[in-house]
Amino acid sequence: MGPLLALTFALMVVGLLGSVLPGLPGVTLIFLSALLYAILTDFRTIGVVILVVLFVFAAIALVADFVATSYGARRFEAGNWATGIRFKGGLVAWRPRRQSAPCGWRGPADRPLTAET
């Protein structure tokens, strides 16, 4: 087994764990690792048709996860507000987070307003 195949397999195992553990994008990680392997091997091992099928399955799994979570929230009497906030929170969580500034650095917005300013 070559190093590329071993890396792909490791990413897929992490993706499989992500299907069970919260906070890891399981389905997305599995699909992206297959896509990366296909690109790096010039689509010799994994063809475009297989990638399209994997993409369709990944999309179905993501939609099913969203629907099941919403259904579970409704089942346990969550209101429209709570369901909407959960959806918006999920969108915010996928954004890349900005790194914090080094200790002691304060930008112009962080300065307190005084009479001299």
CYANA upper distance limits for C-alpha pairs under 8 A (distance plus 0.5 A):
  1 MET  CA      5 LEU  CA      6.81
  1 MET  CA      6 ALA  CA      7.05
  2 GLY  CA      6 ALA  CA      6.71
  3 PRO  CA      7 LEU  CA      6.58
  4 LEU  CA      8 THR  CA      6.70
  4 LEU  CA     37 TYR  CA      7.86
  5 LEU  CA      9 PHE  CA      6.55
  5 LEU  CA     37 TYR  CA      8.02
  6 ALA  CA     10 ALA  CA      6.61
  7 LEU  CA     11 LEU  CA      6.71
  8 THR  CA     12 MET  CA      6.68
  8 THR  CA     33 SER  CA      6.14
  8 THR  CA     34 ALA  CA      7.54
  8 THR  CA     37 TYR  CA      7.03
  9 PHE  CA     13 VAL  CA      6.71
 10 ALA  CA     14 VAL  CA      6.80
 11 LEU  CA     15 GLY  CA      6.62
 11 LEU  CA     29 LEU  CA      7.46
 11 LEU  CA     30 ILE  CA      7.39
 11 LEU  CA     33 SER  CA      6.68
 12 MET  CA     16 LEU  CA      6.54
 12 MET  CA     29 LEU  CA      7.29
 12 MET  CA     30 ILE  CA      5.35
 12 MET  CA     33 SER  CA      6.99
 13 VAL  CA     17 LEU  CA      6.73
 14 VAL  CA     18 GLY  CA      6.60
 14 VAL  CA     26 GLY  CA      7.79
 14 VAL  CA     29 LEU  CA      8.25
 15 GLY  CA     19 SER  CA      6.94
 15 GLY  CA     24 LEU  CA      7.72
 15 GLY  CA     25 PRO  CA      7.16
 15 GLY  CA     26 GLY  CA      4.44
 15 GLY  CA     27 VAL  CA      6.79
 15 GLY  CA     28 THR  CA      7.97
 15 GLY  CA     29 LEU  CA      5.54
 15 GLY  CA     30 ILE  CA      5.64
 16 LEU  CA     20 VAL  CA      7.75
 16 LEU  CA     26 GLY  CA      6.16
 16 LEU  CA     27 VAL  CA      8.02
 16 LEU  CA     30 ILE  CA      7.73
 17 LEU  CA     21 LEU  CA      6.49
 17 LEU  CA     24 LEU  CA      8.26
 17 LEU  CA     26 GLY  CA      7.23
 18 GLY  CA     22 PRO  CA      7.11
 18 GLY  CA     23 GLY  CA      7.66
 18 GLY  CA     24 LEU  CA      4.91
 18 GLY  CA     25 PRO  CA      6.09
 18 GLY  CA     26 GLY  CA      4.46
 18 GLY  CA     27 VAL  CA      8.12
 19 SER  CA     24 LEU  CA      7.86
 19 SER  CA     25 PRO  CA      7.63
 19 SER  CA     26 GLY  CA      4.98
 19 SER  CA     27 VAL  CA      7.13
 20 VAL  CA     26 GLY  CA      8.37
 25 PRO  CA     29 LEU  CA      6.38
 26 GLY  CA     30 ILE  CA      6.77
 27 VAL  CA     31 PHE  CA      6.78
 27 VAL  CA     58 ALA  CA      6.39
 27 VAL  CA     61 ALA  CA      7.70
 27 VAL  CA     62 LEU  CA      7.88
 28 THR  CA     32 LEU  CA      6.55
 28 THR  CA     58 ALA  CA      7.36
 29 LEU  CA     33 SER  CA      6.53
 30 ILE  CA     34 ALA  CA      6.89
 31 PHE  CA     35 LEU  CA      6.67
 31 PHE  CA     54 LEU  CA      7.11
 31 PHE  CA     55 PHE  CA      7.32
 31 PHE  CA     58 ALA  CA      7.35
 32 LEU  CA     36 LEU  CA      6.48
 33 SER  CA     37 TYR  CA      6.63
 34 ALA  CA     38 ALA  CA      6.64
 34 ALA  CA     46 ILE  CA      8.38
 34 ALA  CA     51 LEU  CA      8.10
 35 LEU  CA     39 ILE  CA      6.67
 35 LEU  CA     51 LEU  CA      7.33
 36 LEU  CA     40 LEU  CA      6.59
 37 TYR  CA     41 THR  CA      6.61
 37 TYR  CA     46 ILE  CA      8.36
 38 ALA  CA     42 ASP  CA      6.55
 38 ALA  CA     43 PHE  CA      5.17
 38 ALA  CA     44 ARG  CA      7.74
 38 ALA  CA     45 THR  CA      7.27
 38 ALA  CA     46 ILE  CA      5.83
 38 ALA  CA     47 GLY  CA      7.64
 39 ILE  CA     43 PHE  CA      6.41
 41 THR  CA     45 THR  CA      7.45
 43 PHE  CA     47 GLY  CA      5.63
 43 PHE  CA     48 VAL  CA      7.61
 46 ILE  CA     50 ILE  CA      6.87
 46 ILE  CA     51 LEU  CA      7.61
 47 GLY  CA     51 LEU  CA      6.93
 48 VAL  CA     52 VAL  CA      6.66
 49 VAL  CA     53 VAL  CA      6.78
 50 ILE  CA     54 LEU  CA      6.61
 51 LEU  CA     55 PHE  CA      6.51
 52 VAL  CA     56 VAL  CA      6.70
 53 VAL  CA     57 PHE  CA      6.77
 54 LEU  CA     58 ALA  CA      6.53
 55 PHE  CA     59 ALA  CA      6.58
 56 VAL  CA     60 ILE  CA      6.65
 57 PHE  CA     61 ALA  CA      6.59
 58 ALA  CA     62 LEU  CA      6.69
 59 ALA  CA     63 VAL  CA      6.68
 60 ILE  CA     64 ALA  CA      6.46
 61 ALA  CA     65 ASP  CA      6.54
 62 LEU  CA     66 PHE  CA      6.79
 63 VAL  CA     67 VAL  CA      6.61
 64 ALA  CA     68 ALA  CA      6.38
 65 ASP  CA     69 THR  CA      6.56
 66 PHE  CA     70 SER  CA      6.67
 67 VAL  CA     71 TYR  CA      6.48
 68 ALA  CA     72 GLY  CA      6.51
 69 THR  CA     73 ALA  CA      6.66
 70 SER  CA     74 ARG  CA      6.70
 70 SER  CA     83 THR  CA      7.05
 71 TYR  CA     75 ARG  CA      6.45
 72 GLY  CA     76 PHE  CA      6.83
 73 ALA  CA     77 GLU  CA      6.94
 73 ALA  CA     78 ALA  CA      5.68
 73 ALA  CA     83 THR  CA      7.38
 74 ARG  CA     78 ALA  CA      5.57
 74 ARG  CA     79 GLY  CA      7.44
 74 ARG  CA     83 THR  CA      8.42
 78 ALA  CA     82 ALA  CA      6.46
 78 ALA  CA     83 THR  CA      7.21
 79 GLY  CA     83 THR  CA      6.87
 80 ASN  CA     84 GLY  CA      6.54
 81 TRP  CA     85 ILE  CA      6.60
 82 ALA  CA     86 ARG  CA      6.64
 83 THR  CA     87 PHE  CA      6.87
 84 GLY  CA     88 LYS  CA      6.71
 85 ILE  CA     89 GLY  CA      6.36
 86 ARG  CA     90 GLY  CA      6.68
 87 PHE  CA     91 LEU  CA      6.99
 88 LYS  CA     92 VAL  CA      6.79
 89 GLY  CA     93 ALA  CA      6.59
 90 GLY  CA     94 TRP  CA      7.11
 91 LEU  CA     95 ARG  CA      7.60
101 ALA  CA    105 TRP  CA      6.94
101 ALA  CA    106 ARG  CA      8.47
106 ARG  CA    110 ASP  CA      6.13
106 ARG  CA    111 ARG  CA      7.49
107 GLY  CA    111 ARG  CA      7.41
113 LEU  CA    117 THR  CA      7.00
